[in-house]
Amino acid sequence: MSCIARNELRTPSRNTRLEHAIRTVLLSAFLMVPALAAGAEEAKPPLRLCADPTNLPFSSDQPGKPGLYLEIGQAVAQKLGRTVSTNWYKSYFGKRTVRETLLSKQCDAMVGLPLIDDFMGPSVIFSKPIAHEGYALVGGKDRKLAGIDDLKGLRVAVQYQSTPQNLLALRDDIQKVTVLSPEEGMAALEQGNADIAFIWAPVAGWLNKTTYGDKYQIVSTEGDGLLWATAIGFAKASGALRDEVDGVLPSLQPEISALFAKYGVPDGAPVKFGQADRATTSSTGAAEPVTVGQAAAADKPVQTAATTGDAKGDATAGREVFNGTCAHCHGPDAVQAERKIDLRLLKKRYADDMETTFWKTVHDGRPAKGMPAWKDVFSDDELRNVYAYLQSVQDSGGSN
């Protein structure tokens, strides 16, 4: 048989094999289409978390220090087979933060909300508890801190308008040193202005670990208003997601405990205290506690020639902003027994300079005194409303 004949015989065989291969590839691709479609349908969206970018030990936008709450959220998302996206929002507005983020559908969950009945009513639902947080006694490691009687004769730093301040208010055998923040409480302890600090435990533990070289013991306390459960919060409509999270939380407890240790947040057995006495603080000079980091009453901030604009504003709207933000330090409706931070006395102290002083202080803050700057948080119109409200509550009698 000639070569040409042999080649002609081979050609159909090659074509047959090629057609078979093409059919196999096409069939495989056809069979893969449903699988790819199913995979697309099963892909889960990111778990969107609300968090504060500058609120260590709880959360941070620093990649190396994401914070306790953010890392718990990341661990939950991983268990659920999701990635994480973060919506950053300053957290010092409390319930307003929850309204403007979680309840405005800007995120799916907020880690670390207090698990209490009256927090945001039925609008917010909660996971199972993830931890307990509250106030702690902080002192040298050689001190006995087993109860309130161990504080007799000592100078104890307490945060203004806190449960510890109320608890110790009627104890004449304990000298109270009032501070405006846990940072001030730790500084008072370190500088020898206090023997013990009775302050917010998570921040105390974080500072002890990162700033003070684990120098102090941090003893959690338990009692009325001293300790409460925390959980992950969701909008009411997110019950299905909440149930998913509840399903994975038990397996995450060892990891959560390790994260508390990583950030120095105490998670041990608390010291039990009795029910707090809801005492009021005297406004007379001799009975006032020492206040760390406060200016003397006669001190005035540096005056500037800043333009104050139209002094008129909506006092009602200003009252709402004031009570939602400023009341933490200056008292609800500006009712404040501690005269150094009683804003009802602004007119007496500053007279014609009251408005200039107000704008300088709210724009730039007084960081050394615990007063943050608000110019990047509130508009001037909102601040003008606050000023209008403060004008309406100025005290016209007595001394400043």
C-alpha positions in Angstrom: 0.0 0.0 0.0 1.4 3.4 -0.9 2.2 6.1 1.7 -0.6 8.3 0.4 -3.1 5.5 1.0 -1.8 4.9 4.5 -2.1 8.6 5.4 -5.6 8.7 4.0 -6.6 5.8 6.3 -5.1 7.5 9.3 -6.8 10.9 8.9 -10.3 9.8 9.9 -8.9 8.3 13.1 -7.2 11.6 14.1 -10.3 13.6 13.4 -12.4 11.2 15.5 -10.1 11.6 18.4 -10.1 15.4 18.1 -13.9 15.5 18.0 -14.1 13.3 21.0 -11.8 15.6 23.0 -13.8 18.7 22.0 -17.0 17.0 23.1 -15.4 16.0 26.4 -14.3 19.6 27.1 -17.7 21.1 26.2 -19.5 18.5 28.4 -17.2 19.3 31.3 -17.8 23.0 30.9 -21.5 22.4 30.7 -21.5 20.3 33.9 -19.4 23.0 35.7 -21.9 25.8 35.1 -24.4 24.7 37.8 -21.6 24.1 40.2 -20.2 27.6 39.6 -23.6 29.1 39.9 -24.2 27.3 43.2 -20.9 28.5 44.5 -21.8 32.1 43.6 -25.1 31.7 45.4 -23.3 30.3 48.5 -20.8 33.1 48.7 -21.4 35.1 51.9 -21.1 38.8 52.2 -18.6 40.4 54.7 -19.7 40.8 58.3 -19.8 44.6 58.7 -18.7 45.7 62.1 -19.1 49.2 63.7 -16.0 50.2 65.6 -14.2 53.3 67.0 -10.8 53.9 65.2 -9.2 55.3 68.3 -10.6 53.4 71.3 -8.0 50.9 72.5 -8.2 48.4 74.1 -11.5 47.9 72.4 -10.9 48.9 68.8 -8.4 50.7 66.6 -7.7 51.3 62.9 -4.0 50.3 63.6 -3.4 47.0 61.7 -1.1 45.7 64.4 -3.5 46.6 67.2 -7.1 46.0 66.1 -8.4 45.9 69.6 -10.3 43.4 71.7 -13.8 43.9 70.3 -12.6 44.0 66.7 -10.6 40.8 67.1 -13.6 39.1 68.7 -15.7 40.2 65.7 -13.0 38.9 63.3 -13.0 35.5 65.1 -16.8 35.3 64.8 -16.7 36.2 61.1 -14.1 33.5 60.4 -16.2 30.9 62.1 -19.1 32.0 59.9 -17.0 31.8 56.8 -17.1 35.5 56.2 -14.6 38.3 55.8 -14.9 41.5 57.8 -15.4 45.1 56.8 -15.4 47.9 59.3 -17.4 51.1 59.6 -15.5 53.5 61.7 -17.4 55.9 64.0 -16.5 57.6 67.3 -18.0 55.8 70.2 -18.2 58.5 72.9 -21.7 59.4 71.9 -23.1 56.2 73.4 -26.6 55.5 72.2 -26.3 58.1 69.5 -23.5 56.0 68.0 -25.7 52.9 68.0 -28.6 54.8 66.3 -26.3 56.3 63.6 -24.5 53.1 62.7 -26.1 49.9 63.7 -29.7 51.1 63.5 -29.0 53.1 60.3 -27.9 49.9 58.6 -24.3 51.1 58.4 -23.1 47.8 59.9 -24.4 44.3 60.9 -23.1 44.1 64.4 -21.4 45.9 67.3 -19.3 44.0 69.7 -19.2 44.8 73.4 -22.6 46.4 74.0 -23.9 46.2 77.6 -26.3 43.4 78.0 -28.9 45.3 80.1 -32.7 45.5 79.7 -33.0 49.3 79.1 -30.2 49.6 76.5 -31.9 50.9 73.3 -35.2 49.1 74.1 -36.5 46.5 71.6 -34.5 48.1 68.7 -31.3 46.2 69.6 -31.1 42.5 70.1 -28.2 40.7 71.7 -26.1 37.6 71.3 -25.3 35.4 74.3 -22.9 37.1 76.7 -19.3 37.1 75.6 -17.7 38.6 78.8 -18.2 40.7 81.9 -16.8 44.2 82.2 -16.9 46.9 84.8 -14.9 48.7 87.4 -11.7 47.4 89.1 -9.5 48.2 92.1 -5.9 49.0 90.9 -3.0 49.1 93.3 0.5 47.9 94.0 0.9 44.1 93.9 1.8 44.0 97.6 -1.6 45.5 98.6 -4.5 43.5 99.8 -7.6 44.4 97.7 -10.3 42.0 98.9 -13.0 44.4 99.7 -14.0 48.0 100.7 -12.5 47.8 104.1 -9.1 47.4 102.6 -9.5 51.0 101.4 -9.7 52.5 104.9 -7.4 55.4 105.4 -6.3 55.4 101.8 -6.6 58.0 99.0 -8.7 56.4 96.3 -9.0 57.8 92.8 -12.6 57.5 91.5 -14.1 58.6 88.2 -16.5 61.5 88.3 -20.2 60.4 88.3 -19.3 56.8 88.5 -20.6 54.0 90.7 -17.3 53.8 92.7 -17.7 57.5 93.5 -21.2 57.0 94.7 -20.2 53.8 96.6 -17.5 55.6 98.6 -19.3 58.9 99.0 -20.5 58.2 102.5 -17.2 56.6 103.7 -15.5 59.4 105.7 -12.6 57.0 106.4 -11.7 56.9 102.7 -10.3 60.0 101.0 -11.7 60.4 97.5 -9.6 61.7 94.6 -11.9 62.6 91.8 -10.6 62.1 88.2 -12.4 62.5 84.9 -11.0 59.3 83.2 -9.3 56.0 83.8 -6.1 57.6 82.3 -6.2 60.3 85.0 -6.8 57.6 87.6 -3.7 55.6 86.6 -1.7 58.8 86.4 -2.7 59.8 89.9 -1.6 56.3 91.1 1.7 56.5 89.3 2.4 60.1 90.5 1.7 59.3 94.1 -1.5 61.4 94.3 -3.6 58.3 95.1 -2.9 55.0 96.8 -5.6 53.0 94.9 -7.6 53.7 91.8 -11.2 52.5 91.5 -11.7 53.0 87.8 -13.0 51.4 84.5 -11.3 48.0 84.4 -10.6 47.5 80.6 -8.8 50.8 80.2 -6.9 50.3 83.5 -5.7 46.9 82.4 -4.7 48.1 79.0 -2.7 51.0 80.4 -1.1 48.7 83.0 0.0 46.4 80.3 1.2 48.9 77.7 2.3 52.0 79.7 3.1 50.8 83.2 4.9 47.6 82.6 2.4 45.4 84.4 3.3 47.2 87.6 -0.1 47.0 89.2 -2.7 44.4 90.1 -6.1 44.9 88.6 -8.9 43.4 90.7 -12.4 43.3 89.1 -15.3 44.2 91.4 -18.9 43.0 91.5 -21.9 44.7 92.9 -24.8 47.0 91.9 -23.6 49.0 88.9 -20.0 47.7 89.1 -20.1 44.8 86.7 -22.3 43.7 83.8 -22.4 41.3 80.9 -21.4 42.4 77.5 -22.6 40.9 74.2 -22.7 41.5 70.4 -25.6 43.8 69.4 -27.7 43.6 66.3 -30.6 45.5 64.8 -33.9 43.9 65.6 -34.4 42.7 62.1 -31.1 40.7 62.2 -32.4 37.8 64.3 -31.1 35.2 61.8 -27.6 36.6 62.0 -27.8 36.8 65.8 -28.8 33.1 65.9 -25.8 32.2 63.6 -23.4 34.0 65.9 -24.9 32.4 69.0 -24.2 29.1 67.3 -20.5 29.7 67.1 -19.8 31.6 70.3 -19.4 28.6 72.6 -16.5 27.3 70.5 -14.9 30.7 70.6 -14.7 31.1 74.4 -11.1 29.9 74.7 -10.1 32.4 72.0 -12.0 35.2 73.6 -10.4 34.6 77.0 -7.0 34.7 75.3 -7.9 38.0 73.6 -8.8 39.5 77.0 -5.4 38.5 78.3 -3.7 39.9 75.2 -5.2 43.3 75.8 -4.7 43.3 79.6 -8.4 43.4 80.2 -9.2 41.6 83.6 -11.4 38.6 83.2 -10.9 36.9 86.6 -13.1 36.3 89.6 -14.4 39.7 91.0 -14.4 41.0 94.5 -17.9 41.5 95.7 -19.1 44.8 97.0 -22.5 45.7 98.6 -25.2 47.8 97.0 -23.9 51.3 96.1 -25.1 54.2 98.1 -26.7 56.7 95.7 -25.2 59.7 97.6 -25.0 63.2 96.3 -21.8 65.3 96.4 -21.8 68.4 98.5 -21.2 71.7 96.7 -19.5 73.4 99.6 -15.8 73.9 99.4 -14.6 72.0 102.4 -16.5 68.8 101.4 -15.4 68.8 97.8 -13.0 66.0 96.9 -9.6 66.7 95.5 -9.8 66.8 91.7 -6.8 65.6 89.7 -6.1 67.5 86.5 -8.7 70.3 87.1 -8.0 73.9 86.8 -8.6 76.1 89.8 -11.9 78.0 89.7 -10.1 81.2 89.0 -8.2 79.8 86.0 -9.3 80.9 82.6 -8.4 79.4 79.2 -6.3 81.5 76.9 -8.5 84.1 75.3 -8.5 84.5 71.5 -10.1 86.9 69.1 -12.0 84.1 67.3 -15.2 85.2 65.6 -18.1 83.9 67.6 -20.8 84.7 65.0 -24.4 84.9 65.7 -24.9 84.0 69.4 -28.5 83.0 68.8 -29.3 79.3 68.6 -31.9 76.7 69.4 -31.7 76.1 73.2 -34.0 73.1 73.0 -31.8 71.4 70.4 -28.7 72.5 72.4 -30.1 70.8 75.5 -30.4 67.5 73.6 -26.8 67.6 72.4 -25.6 68.7 75.8 -27.4 65.8 77.6 -26.2 63.3 75.0 -22.6 64.3 75.2 -21.6 66.9 77.8 -23.6 65.6 80.7 -21.1 62.8 81.3 -18.8 65.3 82.9 -20.9 68.4 83.5 -24.1 66.8 84.7 -27.6 66.3 83.2 -29.2 69.6 82.4 -25.9 71.2 83.5 -26.7 70.4 87.2 -23.3 69.9 88.7 -22.3 69.9 92.3 -18.6 70.2 91.7 -18.2 73.9 91.1 -15.0 73.7 89.1 -16.9 72.1 86.2 -20.3 73.6 86.9 -21.2 75.3 83.6 -24.0 77.2 85.1 -21.3 79.5 86.5 -19.7 80.5 83.2 -21.2 83.9 83.1 -20.0 84.7 86.6 -16.5 83.5 85.9 -16.0 85.0 82.4 -18.5 87.8 82.2 -18.3 89.4 78.8 -15.7 86.8 77.8 -18.1 83.9 78.2 -18.9 83.4 74.5 -15.2 83.7 73.4 -14.2 81.2 76.1 -16.9 78.8 75.1 -15.9 78.8 71.4 -12.2 78.5 72.2 -12.9 75.6 74.6 -15.3 73.6 72.4 -13.2 74.0 69.3 -9.8 73.3 70.7 -10.6 71.4 73.8 -8.6 71.3 77.1 -6.8 68.0 76.8 -4.9 68.4 80.1 -8.2 68.8 81.9 -10.0 65.9 80.2 -12.0 68.1 77.8 -11.9 66.9 74.1 -12.1 69.1 71.1 -15.5 69.0 69.4 -14.9 71.0 66.2 -14.6 67.9 64.1 -17.6 66.2 65.7 -20.3 68.9 65.8 -21.0 71.7 63.3 -20.8 75.3 64.5 -24.6 75.4 64.3 -24.9 72.5 66.7 -22.4 74.1 69.1 -24.2 77.4 68.8 -27.3 75.6 70.0 -25.4 74.3 73.0 -24.2 77.8 73.8 -27.8 79.0 73.6 -28.8 76.3 76.1 -25.9 77.2 78.5 -27.0 80.8 78.4 -30.5 79.7 79.5 -29.1 78.0 82.6 -26.7 80.6 83.9 -26.9 81.2 87.7 -27.4 84.8 88.5 -27.0 84.7 92.3 -24.3 83.7 94.8 -20.6 83.5 94.3 -18.6 81.7 91.7 
